[in-house]
Amino acid sequence: MAILQQSARLRKELSLLGVFAIATGTTLSAGFFLLPGLAAEQAGPAVVLSYVIAALLVVPAMLSIVELATAMPRAGGAYYFLDRSLGPVAGTVGGLGTWLALVLKSAFALIGMGAYIGLIFDMVGDRFPATGQLLHRFGPYSIAAGLAIFFGLLNLLGARKSGSIQKLMVFGLLVILAWFIAQGGRHIDWSNFLPPATDDNPGGFFGAGFESIIATAGLVFISYVGVTNIASVSEEVKDPERNLPRGIFLALGTAVVVYILGIGVMVGVIGSAELAGTLTPVSLVARQFAGTTGVWLVSLAAMLAFSSVANAGILSASRYPLAMARDNLVPSIFGTLSKRGAPSVAIFLTVGAILAFLAILRDPLGIAKLASAFQLLMFGLLCLAVIVMRQSGLESYDPGFRSPFYPWMQIVGILAPFWVIGEMGWLPILFTFSLVAVAILWYWGYARKRVDRHGAIYHVFERLGRRRYAGLDRELRSILKEKGLREEDPFEEVVARADVLTAKRGDSFEGIVRRASTRLSQRLPCTAETLTEGFLKGTRLGATPVAGGVALPHLRLPDINEPVMVLVRCPTPIEVTTGDVFGAEGPPRDTQAIFFLVSPDGNPGQHLRLLAELAGRVDQDGFLQAWQAAEDDQRLKEIMLRGDRYLSLPVLAGTATAPFIGKALRDIKLAEGCLVAVIRREGETIVPHGKTVINEGDWLTMIGSGRGIRDLRRQFEASPESGRS
C-alpha cells in the first residue's frame, strides 16, 4: 500500500473558492446550454421535474463522496475510494471507467460548444461576410480541438494557474446566467407549462408520461456529476476537511437553483414544443426577449461554460491515471510529475483521448447517455464504499464529514442508479457493463501480478473471523498525519497541562513507565498498575511507535473526559524494545524522549490525530537538540506547541500585563477562543481555574485559535518581557 513521500504528493493550492469554481464549472455547462432542448423532446414541460429528480439522485452519492474525500484526500477520487474500500479490482473498474466518462463529458462539452461557435460564426458573417467565411473555414470542431489543447497546456502549469482561470470563467458565467434568469422571468407565459393535447400526447405538465420523465432524469444526470468530480483533486485542496464539504455543497446548491430557474425560464418563454430538439436552447430563448444582444451574451456564457468544463474536466480526469500509476495498476510513466507538480503524462493522455473522441463522435445525445450511465454505476458503488469503510472497524478511517441518515442514505444511493440505468435503454446498459468487463480484463491481464493489497472489505471479513489487510490502516494513519489536527482537538491544552518527568541515570523503560503511570493515576480514575500494564502490553505487541529517538506509549480508557499526557526527558538514552502481535521482539532502540498519552475510549479519531501531531513534531529538523537543550519544563512544552496557537508571557508591573495582578482568572478578559492553560509560579506549574488569582511574577501560557493568539500578540506586544512568546 503506497504511503506517499512528500516529493510525490501534489501541491495543496486550491482554496474554498477554487473548490467551488471547479465543482460549479464542471456542472453548469452542457446541462444548461445543450441538453434542455434534447431533454424537452422526451419529457415536455416536465423537463424541469427531470432536473429536480436528477439532483435528488446525486445527493446520496455526493454525501458519500464528501465523507470519503475528507477521510482520504488523495488524487484519483472515485478510483482511490473504491480501491481502498472494495479492493483493486473495483478500483480498476472505477479508475478506468471514471476517467473515460470524464473524457466523454469533456468531449461532449466541446461538441456542444461547436453549436454555439457556429451560431457566433453566423452572427459575425451577417455583419462581416469576409470574416465569417474565414471563421467557417476553420470549423467549430477545429476550434474545439484547439481549446482542448490550450486547456491541456494550462493544466501543465499546475492546479493554481488552472484554478485561477476557472474562477474568472465561473464568475463571468454566473453573472450572465443571473441576467438571463432575471430578464427571462419577466417574459414567462405560464400556459406553456400546460400544453394542449395532441395525437400522441395527452397534454398537460405530465403528458410525456412518468417513464419518459425518469429516463430523461437519467439523461440529464450528467449535468450534476461534475459537482463531485472535485474529489479527484482533493489531494490538492487546502484544509480538505473544511473546504471540500463547503465547496461541494455550495456548488450543488448553486447548480440546482440555476438549473431549475433557468430551465423554467426556457419552458415558460417559448414552450417545450419549440424548445424540443434544439442544440442552442439558451440563445433561442434569449433572442425571444433580448434580441441579438441577448444571443451574444448567452453565447459568451456558453463559451465560458464549455471552456470551464474542458479545463476542469482535464484537471480532474488526469488525476485518475496518476493515482492508478502510483498503485501499479497502469504503467508508472502516468505517475510522472513535472517540475511544477502537474501530472504531465496523464494530462497528455487525457487531452489525446478528448481529441480522439472529438474526431470520432458527433452525437451529443448518445455521448451524454453513455457518460451518465457509467457515472450512475460509480455513484452506487461509492455509496457501498462508505458502508464498507464504516463496517471495517478501522479507527484510522476518520472523515471530517459524516454522511447523515447512514446507512439508509447509502442504500438508496446503491439501488436508485440501477433503476435509472434500466430506464435509459439497452445501449447505455451495454456500454456500462462493457466498460466494467474491459477494466476487469485489464486488471487480470496487467495489474494483478503487480499489486499485493486489499481493500477495507477485508477488515469486514476480519470481523467475521477471516483475514484483514494491515497496509490500509498504515496508509490511513499516514493520511491522518498529513491532514493534521481539527479545530476542536485540544492539542495545545493537553501539552500545556502535561506533567514533565526527567529520567534518572540507570532508569529502565519499565521503571519510567511505572513513574509516568503513577503521575497519570493522580489525574485519572484508574490505578497506576492498570496504566503500567496497558503501556507495557502495548509496547510488547508493537503498538508503541518508536522513531527518531522518541517513543510514544499510548492508551485509550473508558470513563475519562479528556486526553492527558506525561512528557519524559531522558538525559541519557533509554533502551526501548518493541515486539509484534506474534510475540517476537525487535532490536532495542535508544530514546531520549518518551511521551505518554491517554485518551477517552469513545474518541479514537481524536486519539490518532493527537498521536499523528506528536509524530509530526518529532519529525521536525532539530527537535531532539532543542528538546535536550530546553532550560526548564516550560521551554520543553513550548517546543511541542504550535507557534501560532500559544503565547507565553510574564505578569509584571509597568507592562501591558500589569492589570492582571491581583485579579481572579475569571475576571480577566482575553481574546475570543483563548484561555490561560498553565501558570508557572516560583518554579511550580499550576493548572488554573476560574478563582485562581494572578500574582506579579507569574508566567502565563495562553492557548487558543490562531486568530485569537494573533489578537493577544498585538495586545501585549508592547510588553518588554514577552520575548519568550
DAKAMO-V485285 format. One record per helix or strand of 3 or more residues. SS is the DSSP state (alpha for helix, beta for strand). FROM is the first residue (numbers start at 1). LEN is the number of residues. Records with the same first field share a line. If there is no record, write none. Layout:
BEGIN
SS: FROM-LEN + FROM-LEN
END
This chain:
BEGIN
alpha: 6-3 + 16-10 + 30-4 + 35-37 + 78-9 + 88-40 + 129-10 + 140-16 + 159-27 + 190-4 + 210-11 + 222-4 + 229-8 + 240-31 + 272-4 + 281-46 + 332-4 + 344-17 + 364-28 + 408-16 + 426-25 + 457-7 + 470-14 + 491-6 + 509-13 + 528-13 + 604-16 + 623-7 + 633-8 + 643-3 + 658-3 + 665-3 + 706-11 + 722-3
beta: 499-4 + 545-3 + 550-3 + 554-4 + 564-13 + 589-12 + 646-5 + 674-8 + 684-3 + 699-6
END
